[in-house]
Amino acid sequence: MAAVNLRTGIASLGPVLDEVLDAFGASGSLAGAITAMPGIFFGIMGLAAVPLATRVGLSRALTGGMVLTVLGLLLRPWVGEVALFLVLTACVVGGIALGNVLLPAWVKTHGGRHAVVLMTLYSAGLGVSGALGPLSAMWFSGAEAWKWALFIWAFLAVAQVVVWAVVVPVAGRDIPGAGPAGTDVDPRLRETSLWRSPTARFLMLFFGLQAMNAYIQMGWLPKIYTDNGVSSSTASIGLSVIGALSIVGGLVMPGIIARVHDLRPFPAVFAGVTVAGYVGLWLAPGSVPLLWAVLLGIGGTCFPTAIALIPARSRTPLVTARLSGFVQPVGYFIAGLGPFVLGVVHERVGSWDGILIVLAGIAVLMGVLGVRAGKTTVIDDELMVPHWRELAGH
């Protein structure tokens, strides 16, 4: 239930972005700000996620985040001022951000021998959420159809709050600080900066670039299609196809990561397919539009790969929570720059050609970083290396 709410409130906005801008008389620069908000606020809220969970527990923090999202989804479509729309959008993405950061640690804490299955369900649920979100633009008609396309997802968010209301009393104050057997971890794992871990740094950069691609696609792909003569319904279906293919990636990648020794070929292949999708959009956007969506959707498997690497490359729930709180906030700050810069640049140049070429180049860099992040290692051990060197010096 948590996972299927992590994309609908965001992915439903892209297909109706033009209608939202028209309703508020807003410019393309404001469109860039709106599409950048998921990345920026995911970063801001992500920095607060682990300290909050340490104080109140994972389950309570996740519940509070979804209550914030429900508030935003219920009120956002009906406000008359663009400033309020932006504030309520921040509520939507802020609550979702807590789920993005804390759910992998929740799985690590409560999953036990079922952790791989739970991560598979989590990743697949994200894909379902991304696939469903754009479709709401096709369910309503009329002058205020965009409002209902955004509002409809409040009901799914309310259902998640009901589920958490059952879970929280059972989970209690589940602080992410115990080792595998319930004992305290080495205090050095609490204190050593994750910037000292090469794998954590590469995973953070890999996560940031794949998230940048994802939020550019969620925010701008429908407009790229329609500006090139593709119908709005086909544009919505294209974005939904990307989300649907991420379901497959979410089902497959956690199991692969748990079993395969060398993961480096996977980010390289997914990045190559992403490049092909952007090149296709550049050269022939209107001829076979859904083919380019299929390629970008396959390339989007970088997301479940990056998410599954967080618990796979850490040993204790504490390091998993710290790693998630390191990789995702910084990664989302990187990701938030993309949609905003794209909106500003497109408003100035009025063409998608150069933008798509740059996006293809970013996908190449994403593949290089992903190859390094996929290296077989345990970040807990990398955090201990400076202390081993200290002891060796003495």
Order of alpha helices (4+ residues) and beta strands (2+ residues): alpha-alpha-alpha-alpha-alpha-alpha-alpha-alpha-alpha-alpha-alpha-alpha-alpha-alpha-alpha-alpha-alpha
